[in-house]
């Protein structure tokens, strides 16, 4: 559950050592206190007295057990890389060390010790991600199928519990968890999430059957704007939309071919189609993280695209007539279909090659891209940690499933290692800037647009305004009465 949609739901059901407060600040959660060693590599967490939804006391071993389960070589997940700042975590996942050698230890019932490979400036922020939540080890050992249950049998520790789950129909009912340690801060009694296509979702919204439509749960569609008496809300997040090349398959192992495709695409036109306004990206990192304001691939240039294409043909040893049809895969959605169609037109007209497009559900698309079963794919990426190293790290090792491009570069790896090891902030920024420059030059991904997220909600649902700076956390929602609404300034 490391993708954005899963994270939204899991954040309501689980909480780890740290969380983001209502003010949007990094704050202690299950951890009541944290001590950090002088070398900035060892973290000691003291747990507050808090409980699972079934009444069991949360203990430090619940964290050790859950984290080590993810790091087991036998546990399949593309998101284990998030744990790699922890000492020996990567080696354990790859099977070269035993699970007991990863430096995560419960010293006693309320004390957890974690040792890192190198000092990490964003480690505490990383712990906000629900993958770092605890697992009730006693329940997991005694009832291994608890995760497929709901109600009291689904044991969690977040602000809500899973009252009812119907994955087949895409319906999830969550209700306030009265054993949550910070229960007085939670104002919502229940939230029901429904899966529906955009047409049905709009109909339900108009009929007051649902209160929220659009991000962060479903893509915004142009048809939603037909509602006249509702306000469309917009927020930016540290997210970016890429076209990703599988650099391990012919012919996209060739850099000049990747450059040809990049110059064949009009990113500004694609972005306007997606959002109705220009927010095309100039670098492969989210806007708050990039250090490169000038990217050589800034717009459609068919002449330059053809120049790189002919150079690529020479290097590939084939003629234009022998060049195969290429395939672009994307998520099945109204606006995504339109973007794919326009991209195909742009590529075919600029390079005079055939481009085939295929659409898949998000789950199928993600599966194909992590397995490398594609040529060009679309991917929205959100930096859940406010540090450029978080995004750069996914390109570090080719064998990591989350490295969709299956690309790596030894100089790029050295620069990231240097950024990881230095305590000098200026030097660290230099390492990161140089690493990003390599990513821009090598083009394993084409940055298309910065994600502008849009949604509509009923006016009586209130959101703290500072939550617009990142992904919206549903636990901080509240509902006001009609009388309160008239007297409350709108955000």
N, C-alpha and C positions, 0 to 999 in steps of 0.2 A: 504493500500500500504506500508507495512513494510518489505516485503521480498526484497532480493537483487535486483532482476530484476525490480520490481516496483520502487525501490529507484533510480536506474540508470536513468530511464525515468523521474521520478518526479523531480529529481534534476535539470534537464534541464528546467523544466517548472515553478518551484517554488523556492523561497528562503526565509529563515526565518531571525531571528535576527542575527544569526552567520553563517559563512560559512568557508570553507577551501580555502585559497588563492592559487594562482598559484604556490607559494612556498611550498604549503602543510601545511601552518601554520593556526592555529585557528585565525580568523579575524572577525571584525565587518561587518555586511552586512546591512540589513534594519535598524538595530540599529546603531546609530551614536555614542552613548555613553552608558556605563553601570556603574552603581554605586552599590556597594555591602555593606551591613550593617556590623558593627563590629562583630556581632555574625555569619556572613556568611550565613544568612538564608533569607534575603530579597534583591531582585534584582530590581533595577529601571532602565528601558531601555528608553532612549530617541531616538525616531525614526528620521531618516533623511527624507528629502523631497523626496519622491519617489512615483511612480504611478503604478496602475494596467495596464494591456494591453489594457483596454478599456478607459483609461484616467482618471479614478477615483483616487483620492489621497488615499494612504494607510494610515489607521489610526490605533491607538492602539486597538480599539474595534474589528478590523478584526482579531487580534490575540486572544483576549479574546473569541470571538464568535467561532472561529475555534477550539480552544483547548477545550472549554467547550462542544462543540458538540461531540467530541470524548469521553469525559468523561460522557456523558449522559448515564444512564442505558439502554436507549432504542436504543443506537447506537451500532451495532454489529461490533466488531473488536477484534482480538487477541492481538493487540499491545498497548492497553491502559496502560499496565504496564510501558511503557516508561515514562508516566506522573506521576507515583506514588511518585517520590521525592517531588512533589508539595504538600503543606499542604492540607489535607482532600481529595486529588484526589482519593485515593483508596476507601475511605468510600463513596464518592459520586458515584463512578462507581458501587459499590456494593449495592447502594440504601439506606444506613443507614443515609446519610446526603443529603440535597438538593443541587442542582447545584449552588445556590448562595453562598454556604459555602466553595467552593473551592477557594483558595487564588490566584486568577488571576483577576486583575482589571485594566481596562483602566482608569487612573486618569484624563486624558484629551486626546485630539486627537493625541498627539504625545508622550504620556507617559504611559508606561505599568509597573505595579507593580506585582511581583511574589514572594510569600513567600513559603519557603521550610519546610518540616517536620524537617529535620536535615541538618547541613552543608553538602554540596555535592561537592566534589572536581571536579566532571566531569559534572556538570550541564550545563555549557556554551558549552562544546563539544557536549552534547546531543542535544542542540538546532540546530546543523548542520543538523540533520536528517529532511527530508522533511515533516514528520508528524507534525513537529512544525512550519510549514509554516502558514501564515495567510490565511483566506478565505474572499473574498469580501462579507461582510454580507448583503449588500443591494442587490446584485445580487442573493445571495442564498435565500433570503427571497422572492424576487419578481419573480425569475425564478428557482424554485427548481430542475428542470431537466437540468440545465446548464452543469453539469458534464458529460452528455452523448452527448454533442455537440462538434463541433470543429470550427476552424476559429475564427472569432471575438466573437462568442457566448461563447467560452470556455475562461473564464477570468482567467489569471494567472499573476504572477509577476516575473518570472525567466528570465534567459538570452535568452530563446526561447519561442515562443508561439506554440500552437498546430494547425498548418495550416490545417492538414487533418488527420483524424483517421478512420481506418477501422479495428476494433477489430476482425471481423469475419475472415478476411484474414491475420490478424497480420501485418498490415502496418501502420506505424506512421510517418508522415512528420512533422518535427519541423523546424521553421525558426526564424531568429534573431528577438528578441523583441526590437524594437527601443525605447521603454519606460523603458527598464531596467536601473536601476540607474548606473550600471558600464558598460554601453554598449561599451565604448572604449576599454575595455579589452577583448571583445569577437571577435574572428577572423573568426569563421565559419559562413557562411551565412545560411546554411541549413544542416540538417542531416536527412536521411531517414533510419528508422529501419524496417527490414523485418523479418517475421517469416518463417523459412524454416528448413526442416530436414537436417541432416549433409551432406547427399549425394548431395542434391540440392545446399546447401550452398557452398560446395567445387567446384562444377561445375560452379556456378556463380562467385566465386572468380577467378578461372582459366580463365574465359572468360571476366574478368575485368568489370563485372556487379556490383560487390560489392567491397568495399575497406577494409573490416575488417571481420575477421572470428575468432571465439573462444571467450574466456572470454573478458569482464565480462558478455556477453549476452547469450552465449550458451556453453555447456560443450565442452572441447577439446576432439577430437576423434583421435584414432591412424591413421585413414585413411588420416588425414590432412597432415601428415609428408611426403606424396609422392611428394610434391612440392619441386623441387630441387633449384630453383632460388629465393626462398623466405626465409627470416630469421624468424625462430620461436622465438618469444619473450616470456620471462618468468618473472613473478614477484610474490613475496610472499605477502600475505595479512594476517591480523589477523583473519584467518579462520581455521576451523577444521571440519573434517568429522566424524560423530558419527554413531554407531548403537545404537538405542534408545529402551529401554524396556518399555512397558506399565506395570508399577509396580502394577496396580490396577486390572489386570486380571490374572486368573489362567493360567499357574503355575508361572508366572513371578513376583508374589509378593514375591517369595522365593529368598533370596539373594544368597544362595548357587547354585541355578540353574543358576542365572545370571553369577556367577563366572565360572560355568562349561562351559557355552557358550563362555565366554570371553577367557578361556584357550584352547578352541577347535579351535579358529580362529588364523590363521597365518597372522597377520596384515602387516608384512613386505612383504609377498607375494602378498597380496591384493593391497598394495600401489604400488608395482612395476608394477602390472597389470594396475593400473590406470594412473601412471605417467611415467613408464619406469625407475624410479629411486627411491631409498629408502628415504622416508620421513615420516615413520610411527610415530604416536604420542605416547607419553609416559604418557600423562596426559589429563584430559578432558577439559582443558583450552587452548586457543591459546598459541603458544610458547613464545610470549613476555609477557604473563601474569602468566604462571604457576610458582609456587615456588617449584615444586616437580620434580626433575630430575630422580628419581628412582621410578618406578611404579612396583608393584609386578606382574602385568599382562603385561609382556613385550614381550611375544611370545607364539607360539603354544606349548602346553604341554598336549598331549592326556591323559597321565597317571594321571596328576593332575586334568584334566577336568573330568575324570571318577570318581575320588575320590569325588569331589564336587557334581557330579551328583548323586552318590549313597547316599550321605548325604542328598541331597535335596529330594530324593525319600522317605527316612525315615520320614523326616519332613512333606512331603505332604501326607504320608500314602498310597502310591500306589506302585505298582511294575513296573519294567521296561517295561513289556508287556502291562501294563495298561496306560503307559505314552502316551498322545495324540500326534498327529502330530502338529508341530508348523509351523507358517507362517511368512515369512519375506517379507515385502513390500518395493519397491524401485522405484525411478524415472525411467521412460521409456527412455532409451538411450543406445547406443551401448556398451559403456564401463561399464555402470551401470549393464547391463544385464550380462556381463562377470563376474563382481565382485560378483553378487548375485549367479550365478551358482557355482563359486568357493567356496563361503561361505557355500552354501548348502552341497557341497561335503565334506568340512572340518568338519562341524558339524555332518553330518551323519556318517562319518568314525570314528570320535573320540567317539561319544556317542551312536552310533547304534540306532538312532531315526530317524523318518521321518521329513523332512523339506520341506515345500512347499513354492514356491516363486511366488509373484504377482507383476506386474509392472503397474504403473499408471502415468498419466500426473502429472507435478509438482503441479498444482492446486488441483487435486484430492488427491494426497498424503498428501499435507499440510492440507487439510480439514479433512481427516481421522485421522491424527495424533493429530491435535488440539482437535478433538472430542473424542479421545481415542478409536477409532474404529479399533484397530490393536493389534498385539502382539509384533513384532519387526519391527522397521522401520529405514530407513536410513535418515540422515538429515545433510546437510551442514550448519554450523553456522558461521556467521561472526560477530566479535565484532566491532560494529560501533563506540564504545567509547573506548579510550585507558585506560581502567581500568578493572582489573579482576572482580570487583564487578558487572559490567554490565552483564557478562556471568553467574556468580554465582547466581545472583538475579532471573534468570528464573526458578531455581529449588526451590525457597523459598516457594511458596504457590501452593499447589496442584490444587486449583480451577482455577488458571490462565490458559487460553487457551494455551499460549506460553510454558507452562511447559508440553512439549510433554510426558515426562515420568510419569506424574501424581504422582510424588514422593515428599515427604517433610519429614523433620526431625527437631524436636524441638531444638536440640542442634545446628544444622546447622543454624536455624533461629536466635537463640540468638547470634551466632557469627557474622552473617551478620548485625544484629542490632547494635552490638558493633562496627563493622567497620564503620557503618554509623554515629555513634554518637561521636566517638573520634576524637580529633584534633591531637593526637599524631601519627605521621606517622609510627613509629616503631611498636607501639601497633596495629595500623590498619593492617599492613602487617602480624603480628602474627595472628590476627583474620582471615584474608583471607586465610592464609596458613592452619590453622586448619580446616576451612570450606571446603577447597579443599580436604584435607586429608579424610574427611568424605565422600565426593563425590566419591573419588577413592575407598574407602573401600566398600561403599554401591552399587556402580556400577549401577546407574539408566541408565547410558550410557557407551558404550565401545568406547573409543577414538581409531579411526582407523588410520587417517592420517592428517597431516597438509596440508592445501590446497596450492598447487603450481599451479598458474594460467598461462595458455599459450594461445597465440593468434598470428595471423599473420595480418599484415596491409600492405597496399601499402606504398612504401618508401617515398612518398611525404607527408604523414600524419605525423605530428610532435607531440610529447607528451613531456611535461616537465618531465625530468628524475625522479624528486622527487615524482611524482604521482604514481610510481611503489610501493611505500611503503604501499599503501592501495588500495581501489577500485578506478579505473580510473574514473575521472570526465570528461565527454565529452565536457563540456563547455570550457575546456582549450586546446582543440585540435586546430591545425592550419594546413594549406596546403601551401606547398612551390612549386615554379615552378621548372622545370627541371634544369634551370640555377642555381637557388639558391641551389638546392639539391646537385649539383656537388661541390659547394663551402661551404656547411654546414657540420660540423662534425656530424657524425651519433651517436645516443645514443643507 
